């Protein structure tokens, strides 16, 4: 997996390699391979119920990232109540779902949720074979929280560190760089001291303010954490201003089926089963777990119609998918057996 992330970073930051990969992906041989893997993976996931479960425990966020529409989000901001969280756990058990991984994210910063540590412990106790992870800017952490995270059983944390230095970090995220770096260094230290198996991953979204330092960013952090990745940015269907520069997504090429709408069940802060984690307004919802089974919502006729469009390589017909990066990654997610 680490080697695959290395290759991904090369393609993301090298326009020549990216164009070569696009040519390979346009061939019938490559597309047949993707379709073959797609059929096998989706069949296995449905049969074994090995879904990834995204739980948006909060949609509050302390950052104001320039590539994120959170500041314009109209959904009421809240922390998921215990009744909804417990209902999710209960229904997963009742429906005999065997989660491959839990991702405690949606459209917010998980550390805003003061019950996060306890919720990690509950999931690990109820689903000991499932991985638990989340994405965080880590700015709200402190020594107590870091210690609790290490001891909670958390398997992986991905730090959104969208800048190589203080200047471009704060230009992108609008939060204190020094505090984040202090927390990150302490997390790395405490992990080492406790011989923890926690995976620490770092990612940077490429925008005008930081893209020129992408290579330096990878070189700086790679020796210190388990993995580093850089990513192109989508515009959330025109939900944010276009802040790309040289690493733009090519929306003219083939849009491959998105794996996440088959293997990842996303539940928002109100218990709605929604299309994916990028549906920041929960516009594409298919049922609430408080009144309907999780799988009935996930396989609703409305959701299945979206999948059919993706299978026909016509995700552009779905508004939210039109400018999402995932369908334009040449289907690479179908080349990996387990993403988490």
Secondary structure, DSSP 8 states (H G I E B T S, - for coil): -HHHHHHHHHHHH-HHHHHHHHHHHTSHHHHHHHHHHHHHHHHHHHHHT--EEEE-SB---S---TT-GGGG--S---B--HHHHHHHHHHHHHTT---SEEE--SSS-GGG-TTHHHHHHHHHHH-TTSEEEEEE--TT--HHHHHHHHHHT--EEEEE---SSHHHHHHHH-S-HHHHHHHHHHHHHHHHHTT---EEEEEEE--TTTGGGHHHHHHHHHTTSSEEEEE----TTTTS-----SS---TTS-----THHHHEEEE-TTSEEES-TT-TT--SEEEETTTS-HHHHHT-HHHHHHHHHHHTT-GGGSGGGTT-SGGGSTTGGGG-S---
